[in-house]
Amino acid sequence: MPPNADYTGGHDGPIPPPVELVWREDEGVSLKVPRFYPTSDRVLQKVSTRTDVPKVITMAEVAKHAKRDDLWVIVDGKAYDVTAFVENHPGGWLPMVNMGGKDCTDVFANYHPARVYKTMLPQYFLGDVADYSESAFVKGHRQLRQQLLAEGMFETLPHYYPGLYCWLGTLWVSAVYLMAGCGGLGCHLAGAVVLALFWQQMAFVGHDCGHNSVTHKWQHDTTLGLLVGNLTTGIGMGWWKRSHNVHHVCCNSVEHDPDIQHMPIFAVDQKIFDRGKPFWSSFHAKWVEMDLVAKALVPYQHWLFYPVMAFARFNLYVQSWILLLSKEHVHNKGLEVAGLLGFAAWYCLLVGWLMPASHGVPERVAVVLLSHWLAGTLHVQICLSHFAQDTYHGHAYNGDQDEWFRMQVATTLNVDCPWWQDWFHGGLQFQVEHHLWPRLPRHNLRRAQVLVKQFCKEHEVEYRNLPWIEAQVQLIKKLKDTAMAARKFNEQPAASTASPAADAASKQTAAPGTRGVEGGGTTIFDCLDAATNG
């Protein structure tokens, strides 16, 4: 094992070099702290006795350890064996496994407070990675984060969320008044409209809580998330975080991103079926293929999109309960269940008893459906950000061509809108910036956009930013293109389907693909595919 390049680990020996300081964030406060912290002699001694740690650790060696029970990562050019922490990771084991064997420098910085670098990371230290390097491009975008930290952009404005809570409270009271305090079908339907808007706006707060960008304290934001998500919207925070954390680290990966795995109803890209055999979904732990149902629905998905979005909220209720009733570990499972039961209680009480429905059951059903249909606007907003963007097979982070910044920008779309429409989009209009820096408070995303657009222009990286309507046109066109490809696929003779045993290697696939959309142009994933298959 090579020596610890930054600290001797003891008090004797040569004088250590000056400590390199960098900006990091802890509980929303920007701090200038050492880039590296010393590793204890006990840890170094333990590593020196391990037979599986070579004297010279390389990127290729780290890449061999990418399993749930054998997981190494790289952070700032140093290798760490985090296998012992996988099952206890607050963000779930899936994000860690998806980053196994990779350079996690940017992922780690964007999901962990400064104190973790000091109190937790050193105990998993293995050694320096001999062939680790940072390109000028990578150094450049990491400097953007340093600039945002230096400007205090990760700090939440004290007045922002209190003002937002007043707005949300007004929506809630108005919805209850219109539905329970007024008579007449018109008032009740108006109440359903306001309730749908309340749910949409609350989802944005839940999204902020899930990324610890409200108080920047994990326990506080998690508790607030249970109140916002489970109790007021009926969507489990545990389910959302489990899915969303994976989505962020492997955005638009065919095999690993649950946010683009919607078979048998939607195939967001023809790469989902163009290999002619099933692929293994690491998130859902099942094989995905063009079965009979998918062959019937996917060719018409561009017509089905908006009707399905109208009912999508009911699916989220079901998914929340499926997770809680499974054997999967969920933080605060008891509170999660209590919150969902509380939501069911107050909503059923409001619609089923407090609302004076003169038209009986049909009126109550109409209110339920209208509130859920309109709340489907949220699901359209989420899909706009990624459905029509680049997709790829396996994992990214294979080199400078698909590292953190390039991957996130290539797979994400912003919605171009004036500042006075920010309330409606809830931060989702700046998805590029949000994906680059998830803990950045949404009220500072517009400032971050200026820096990102300039950086992309300087380095000739395509930055995608479309108005609300144009973004939806692009999405439907992408769905239609894929639907037409699905029709051609259906016309082909049935190909031999690889068995799960024969194709088990695809569970660990790391071969990136291409965008696969007519007129999509060359992407970073096209270049990767050419290099891989050339």
Solvent accessible surface area in square Angstrom, and as a share of the most:
residue,aa,sasa,rsa
1,M,61,0.27
2,P,34,0.21
3,P,109,0.69
4,N,21,0.11
5,A,71,0.55
6,D,40,0.21
7,Y,41,0.16
8,T,68,0.40
9,G,22,0.22
10,G,41,0.40
11,H,195,0.87
12,D,126,0.65
13,G,61,0.58
14,P,106,0.66
15,I,162,0.82
16,P,69,0.44
17,P,76,0.48
18,P,129,0.81
19,V,77,0.44
20,E,89,0.40
21,L,93,0.46
22,V,23,0.13
23,W,65,0.23
24,R,17,0.06
25,E,3,0.02
26,D,19,0.10
27,E,74,0.33
28,G,3,0.03
29,V,74,0.42
30,S,18,0.11
31,L,72,0.36
32,K,111,0.47
33,V,21,0.12
34,P,34,0.21
35,R,50,0.18
36,F,32,0.13
37,Y,39,0.15
38,P,67,0.42
39,T,4,0.02
40,S,56,0.36
41,D,84,0.44
42,R,166,0.61
43,V,10,0.06
44,L,29,0.14
45,Q,115,0.51
46,K,130,0.55
47,V,8,0.04
48,S,71,0.45
49,T,91,0.53
50,R,71,0.26
51,T,143,0.83
52,D,68,0.35
53,V,14,0.08
54,P,44,0.28
55,K,162,0.69
56,V,92,0.53
57,I,0,0.00
58,T,43,0.25
59,M,73,0.32
60,A,68,0.53
61,E,31,0.14
62,V,0,0.00
63,A,57,0.44
64,K,140,0.60
65,H,19,0.08
66,A,27,0.21
67,K,113,0.48
68,R,99,0.36
69,D,113,0.59
70,D,49,0.25
71,L,0,0.00
72,W,0,0.00
73,V,12,0.07
74,I,1,0.00
75,V,2,0.01
76,D,18,0.09
77,G,9,0.09
78,K,11,0.05
79,A,0,0.00
80,Y,13,0.05
81,D,22,0.11
82,V,12,0.07
83,T,38,0.22
84,A,85,0.66
85,F,39,0.16
86,V,1,0.01
87,E,100,0.45
88,N,99,0.51
89,H,27,0.12
90,P,56,0.35
91,G,17,0.16
92,G,25,0.24
93,W,50,0.17
94,L,5,0.02
95,P,11,0.07
96,M,23,0.10
97,V,30,0.17
98,N,5,0.03
99,M,6,0.03
100,G,5,0.05
101,G,7,0.07
102,K,28,0.12
103,D,36,0.19
104,C,7,0.04
105,T,9,0.05
106,D,16,0.08
107,V,14,0.08
108,F,25,0.11
109,A,12,0.10
110,N,4,0.02
111,Y,50,0.19
112,H,39,0.17
113,P,17,0.11
114,A,5,0.04
115,R,104,0.38
116,V,20,0.11
117,Y,11,0.04
118,K,124,0.53
119,T,88,0.51
120,M,61,0.27
121,L,11,0.05
122,P,20,0.12
123,Q,85,0.38
124,Y,36,0.14
125,F,4,0.02
126,L,2,0.01
127,G,0,0.00
128,D,27,0.14
129,V,9,0.05
130,A,68,0.53
131,D,80,0.41
132,Y,40,0.15
133,S,95,0.62
134,E,46,0.21
135,S,41,0.27
136,A,86,0.66
137,F,13,0.06
138,V,13,0.07
139,K,112,0.48
140,G,23,0.22
141,H,7,0.03
142,R,39,0.14
143,Q,111,0.49
144,L,19,0.09
145,R,20,0.07
146,Q,37,0.16
147,Q,65,0.29
148,L,0,0.00
149,L,1,0.00
150,A,55,0.43
151,E,70,0.32
152,G,19,0.18
153,M,40,0.18
154,F,1,0.00
155,E,72,0.32
156,T,31,0.18
157,L,78,0.39
158,P,119,0.75
159,H,127,0.57
160,Y,54,0.20
161,Y,9,0.04
162,P,73,0.46
163,G,43,0.42
164,L,25,0.12
165,Y,86,0.33
166,C,95,0.57
167,W,88,0.31
168,L,7,0.03
169,G,33,0.31
170,T,80,0.47
171,L,13,0.06
172,W,84,0.29
173,V,96,0.55
174,S,40,0.26
175,A,0,0.00
176,V,41,0.24
177,Y,131,0.50
178,L,40,0.20
179,M,0,0.00
180,A,30,0.23
181,G,50,0.48
182,C,24,0.14
183,G,52,0.50
184,G,34,0.33
185,L,66,0.33
186,G,55,0.53
187,C,47,0.28
188,H,0,0.00
189,L,53,0.26
190,A,42,0.33
191,G,0,0.00
192,A,0,0.00
193,V,70,0.40
194,V,31,0.18
195,L,0,0.00
196,A,3,0.03
197,L,49,0.24
198,F,9,0.04
199,W,0,0.00
200,Q,6,0.03
201,Q,5,0.02
202,M,16,0.07
203,A,25,0.19
204,F,2,0.01
205,V,1,0.00
206,G,7,0.06
207,H,24,0.11
208,D,7,0.03
209,C,1,0.01
210,G,7,0.06
211,H,8,0.04
212,N,20,0.10
213,S,4,0.02
214,V,12,0.07
215,T,53,0.31
216,H,7,0.03
217,K,73,0.31
218,W,78,0.27
219,Q,96,0.43
220,H,97,0.43
221,D,0,0.00
222,T,10,0.06
223,T,74,0.43
224,L,40,0.20
225,G,0,0.00
226,L,15,0.08
227,L,91,0.46
228,V,5,0.03
229,G,8,0.07
230,N,0,0.00
231,L,64,0.32
232,T,25,0.14
233,T,4,0.02
234,G,4,0.03
235,I,20,0.10
236,G,1,0.01
237,M,9,0.04
238,G,15,0.14
239,W,44,0.15
240,W,46,0.16
241,K,27,0.11
242,R,51,0.19
243,S,9,0.06
244,H,20,0.09
245,N,15,0.08
246,V,0,0.00
247,H,2,0.01
248,H,0,0.00
249,V,5,0.03
250,C,2,0.01
251,C,0,0.00
252,N,0,0.00
253,S,0,0.00
254,V,1,0.01
255,E,2,0.01
256,H,3,0.01
257,D,0,0.00
258,P,9,0.06
259,D,33,0.17
260,I,1,0.01
261,Q,18,0.08
262,H,69,0.31
263,M,30,0.13
264,P,48,0.30
265,I,63,0.32
266,F,5,0.02
267,A,0,0.00
268,V,0,0.00
269,D,0,0.00
270,Q,58,0.26
271,K,11,0.04
272,I,7,0.03
273,F,10,0.04
274,D,71,0.37
275,R,121,0.44
276,G,23,0.22
277,K,81,0.34
278,P,13,0.08
279,F,15,0.06
280,W,45,0.16
281,S,0,0.00
282,S,25,0.16
283,F,16,0.07
284,H,73,0.33
285,A,65,0.50
286,K,104,0.44
287,W,60,0.21
288,V,12,0.07
289,E,80,0.36
290,M,17,0.07
291,D,61,0.32
292,L,152,0.76
293,V,80,0.46
294,A,0,0.00
295,K,74,0.31
296,A,61,0.47
297,L,59,0.29
298,V,0,0.00
299,P,5,0.03
300,Y,112,0.43
301,Q,0,0.00
302,H,21,0.09
303,W,183,0.64
304,L,50,0.25
305,F,1,0.00
306,Y,94,0.36
307,P,71,0.45
308,V,39,0.23
309,M,14,0.06
310,A,21,0.16
311,F,102,0.42
312,A,17,0.13
313,R,0,0.00
314,F,68,0.28
315,N,78,0.40
316,L,29,0.14
317,Y,38,0.14
318,V,81,0.47
319,Q,52,0.23
320,S,1,0.01
321,W,74,0.26
322,I,97,0.49
323,L,13,0.06
324,L,9,0.05
325,L,141,0.70
326,S,45,0.29
327,K,209,0.89
328,E,46,0.21
329,H,129,0.57
330,V,13,0.07
331,H,65,0.29
332,N,50,0.25
333,K,66,0.28
334,G,57,0.54
335,L,107,0.53
336,E,4,0.02
337,V,44,0.25
338,A,58,0.45
339,G,11,0.11
340,L,4,0.02
341,L,100,0.50
342,G,22,0.21
343,F,15,0.06
344,A,46,0.36
345,A,63,0.49
346,W,46,0.16
347,Y,19,0.07
348,C,85,0.51
349,L,85,0.42
350,L,5,0.03
351,V,7,0.04
352,G,42,0.41
353,W,185,0.65
354,L,73,0.37
355,M,0,0.00
356,P,68,0.43
357,A,17,0.13
358,S,91,0.59
359,H,111,0.49
360,G,29,0.28
361,V,105,0.60
362,P,96,0.60
363,E,3,0.01
364,R,59,0.22
365,V,71,0.41
366,A,40,0.31
367,V,0,0.00
368,V,38,0.22
369,L,49,0.25
370,L,43,0.21
371,S,0,0.00
372,H,3,0.01
373,W,105,0.37
374,L,74,0.37
375,A,0,0.00
376,G,3,0.03
377,T,43,0.25
378,L,9,0.04
379,H,13,0.06
380,V,11,0.07
381,Q,5,0.02
382,I,67,0.34
383,C,11,0.07
384,L,3,0.02
385,S,1,0.01
386,H,5,0.02
387,F,5,0.02
388,A,2,0.02
389,Q,0,0.00
390,D,0,0.00
391,T,0,0.00
392,Y,0,0.00
393,H,10,0.04
394,G,0,0.00
395,H,23,0.10
396,A,1,0.00
397,Y,23,0.09
398,N,59,0.30
399,G,31,0.30
400,D,58,0.30
401,Q,67,0.30
402,D,0,0.00
403,E,17,0.08
404,W,7,0.02
405,F,1,0.01
406,R,53,0.19
407,M,0,0.00
408,Q,0,0.00
409,V,1,0.00
410,A,11,0.09
411,T,0,0.00
412,T,0,0.00
413,L,1,0.00
414,N,0,0.00
415,V,8,0.05
416,D,72,0.37
417,C,13,0.08
418,P,55,0.35
419,W,185,0.65
420,W,147,0.52
421,Q,54,0.24
422,D,40,0.21
423,W,124,0.43
424,F,54,0.23
425,H,5,0.02
426,G,1,0.01
427,G,8,0.08
428,L,14,0.07
429,Q,3,0.01
430,F,8,0.03
431,Q,8,0.03
432,V,0,0.00
433,E,0,0.00
434,H,11,0.05
435,H,0,0.00
436,L,1,0.00
437,W,8,0.03
438,P,1,0.01
439,R,9,0.03
440,L,4,0.02
441,P,0,0.00
442,R,25,0.09
443,H,43,0.19
444,N,17,0.09
445,L,4,0.02
446,R,78,0.28
447,R,86,0.31
448,A,0,0.00
449,Q,21,0.09
450,V,89,0.51
451,L,21,0.10
452,V,0,0.00
453,K,88,0.37
454,Q,94,0.42
455,F,12,0.05
456,C,2,0.01
457,K,157,0.66
458,E,109,0.49
459,H,71,0.32
460,E,162,0.73
461,V,22,0.13
462,E,111,0.50
463,Y,39,0.15
464,R,23,0.09
465,N,39,0.20
466,L,45,0.22
467,P,53,0.33
468,W,60,0.21
469,I,112,0.57
470,E,92,0.41
471,A,1,0.01
472,Q,26,0.11
473,V,96,0.55
474,Q,52,0.23
475,L,2,0.01
476,I,43,0.22
477,K,114,0.48
478,K,6,0.03
479,L,0,0.00
480,K,98,0.41
481,D,37,0.19
482,T,4,0.02
483,A,0,0.00
484,M,61,0.27
485,A,22,0.17
486,A,0,0.00
487,R,81,0.30
488,K,133,0.56
489,F,40,0.17
490,N,54,0.28
491,E,141,0.63
492,Q,111,0.49
493,P,123,0.77
494,A,104,0.81
495,A,71,0.55
496,S,108,0.70
497,T,81,0.47
498,A,32,0.25
499,S,54,0.35
500,P,75,0.47
501,A,92,0.71
502,A,83,0.64
503,D,18,0.09
504,A,45,0.35
505,A,83,0.64
506,S,19,0.12
507,K,75,0.32
508,Q,107,0.48
509,T,20,0.12
510,A,51,0.40
511,A,40,0.31
512,P,9,0.06
513,G,4,0.04
514,T,37,0.21
515,R,25,0.09
516,G,29,0.28
517,V,30,0.17
518,E,141,0.63
519,G,87,0.83
520,G,21,0.21
521,G,56,0.54
522,T,111,0.65
523,T,13,0.08
524,I,33,0.17
525,F,0,0.00
526,D,34,0.17
527,C,74,0.44
528,L,10,0.05
529,D,38,0.20
530,A,68,0.53
531,A,80,0.62
532,T,76,0.44
533,N,109,0.56
534,G,103,0.99
